[in-house]
Amino acid sequence: MDNETYIIYGMTFGFLALWLLFSLAKKLGNSSRFPKQDEEK
C-alpha cells in the first residue's frame, strides 16, 4: 500500500473513533464533559 491508502484509512478510522466516542458519551449522559473539542487543543 502507498501513502495515499494509509491516509484514507487513517481518516476513516479517526472519524469512526470520534463518532463512537461521542455516541457513547451521549448514551452515558456524560456529554456535559465535552463542552467544546477546541478547548482541549
C-alpha positions in Angstrom: 0.0 0.0 0.0 1.1 3.5 -0.7 0.8 6.6 1.5 -2.5 7.7 0.0 -4.1 4.4 1.1 -2.7 4.9 4.7 -4.1 8.5 4.7 -7.6 7.3 3.6 -7.6 4.5 6.2 -6.4 6.9 8.9 -9.1 9.5 8.2 -11.8 6.8 8.1 -10.6 5.2 11.4 -10.3 8.6 13.1 -13.8 9.6 12.0 -15.3 6.3 13.3 -13.4 6.6 16.6 -14.7 10.2 17.2 -18.2 9.1 16.2 -18.1 6.2 18.6 -16.7 8.3 21.4 -19.4 11.0 21.2 -22.2 8.4 20.7 -21.1 6.6 23.8 -20.8 9.9 25.7 -24.4 10.7 24.8 -25.6 7.3 25.8 -23.9 7.6 29.2 -25.2 11.1 29.6 -21.7 12.5 30.1 -21.9 14.8 27.1 -21.5 17.7 29.5 -17.9 16.7 30.0 -17.2 17.7 26.4 -18.4 21.3 26.0 -16.2 22.0 23.1 -13.4 20.0 21.4 -11.5 23.1 20.6 -10.7 23.8 24.3 -8.6 20.6 24.6 -6.2 21.6 21.8 
